[in-house]
């Protein structure tokens, strides 16, 4: 390199360095003033209006107004530290006798301040603060994802088997609607927090009975039994219980606590969780041979005897109460084996234990059904009753029973597929509980609704956040249907359309509690179907992806009358009079959920559909937006044929949010014969459909057109001219009837001879 070149290079480098040094660096002064920020919480969106000031000495102070659940609270933050473009501070909140500290940290970049807040072990939550006021959050849609009709209360359906309960510190801070819901649907209540030691007995000489008294009085007024929770626990127990670590003193404090609390409600509470969660998590082959007790303050001061003592003190305080040992994950592996070792020892020591509480914090898709049933029978073999004491089945995220390990949740709504999977899990659980009704005393849901739950954001309960019943509720109730008559129809709200249709089997429109949000068209009398003749399946999506088959009911009913079972998206009650729920967004996954359901029904000997369904013959079919839904599910190997009505894949993404986001490449997933049933050149989907037809070369495909426009003939009597064409195709493809082929194949096919129709085909043969 020449000296001249080197000189120029150095000048450039120095210039770059100088330029970088001159870039403005943000300082603590840039942080001062007002910032606005929003955080998700279990109770909805919280909006913080931060005000940061720095005095001449460089000391920072931070205040805020917080819009929280239509209320405003003021906060003065502590330990505020500012370092150039970063800030740290903390919020201290008091909940009863307990103090919580929420940590915040922020970094300034340009016009935005990224803030992270963390709450103990619950993980971090990020949000962006700006100088501008945020837009108000959109109002939550109070309507359920899909409407569920309930014809019986769950507490009544199981009243002869076991109690159905819920948990909550009622009536404090519950709305009138929530209190009415709790009293209407449940027969028992467990206090979620107000009877725990730190709440009710914060100091050795201090008791807080206001909330516990209110709960017991409310329950008595509304005819609910009360289960006490909990007398002895390693968590949420004040440190004063163990001050001095003297065993005699700690034993006395335990006895006085139990005598005072259980004695106060003697004869008024049905049962008590005497000892809660005394066994360690996890374990292995070695620990499974032992009690594997948690190294709690109780164990450290009193040894393993603390459990026996607790039960004896509880029996003395309330001789008639049913006394429980309560724990989570004790149905699984080494922890279950340890629970059996512990219970045998307690019984041998003369501990007056009556029952075991399996908490039941499970996750949909991962519920250990076999382990649960084995645990119930194992505990029963010891002469103990069993209750499911804290039941929830989460849709998303990990579950379990660990205290204080929750993370912030998403408030996004579950899909119908999520809800139906959860409903199936709940139904399987209650089938087990029913099977062991002689052992099960109570099943308690841990919360009231999906907003009143420690698993907020995971949608774990029977009611959504707006108190609407979910499919899980219906699936549980359905277990008690038809116990006196196994051939009893699943429900009685059948609708007869056009006198049942013109086919050989008079059809009805009906529904099932275990398949929410769907209308079923089928022959009314199913006795003609069985080993020799079975019902093929038709999955139907509606125009505009609407949540009702009302527009297509004549057409679908006519098909059903020819020996098909049609599963159409939309609840039955929308056939007679449509309301706003008919506009709810639907999706193609509902069709596959319905397919899963009918296949399961065919294999269930208590179902009216048992052995009557041909699960190997399935048509995916729909009109307009529903036609795209049919294409979207056609990659499923169970689909035999696809029928696209007044529809075609758009050349670009649809501006309609509800419409499936398909591309022409999705046509490649078609793997069976395809029929397009179109409305001619005046059909708005005509060009899209014809383009589809030109692209599909890998499967047999038929394009038919009747010049009636996009609306087709569905509303006409018996579905108009579309019905014979659709039925002929289905008879051919799903029933193997060659007479149906005459409608489509050959130069002299029925459609070619009909001047009202045009037809084109590729890859077709008889």
Helices and strands as residue ranges (DSSP letters): H 3-22, G 28-31, E 33-41, E 44-54, E 60-68, E 71-76, E 78-83, E 86-95, E 98-109, E 112-119, E 124-129, H 154-157, E 163-167, H 176-185, E 188-190, H 197-200, H 210-221, E 225-233, G 239-242, H 247-264, E 271-276, G 287-289, H 297-302, H 305-317, E 322-327, H 333-348, E 355-358, E 361-363, H 369-381, E 385-394, H 416-435, E 440-445, H 471-477, G 478-480, G 498-500, E 507-510, E 518-523, E 535-541, G 543-545, G 550-552, H 553-560, E 564-569, G 572-574, G 580-583, H 589-602, E 613-623, H 625-633, E 641-645, G 664-669, E 674-678, H 686-695, E 701-706, G 717-719, H 720-735, G 738-743, H 750-753, E 757-762
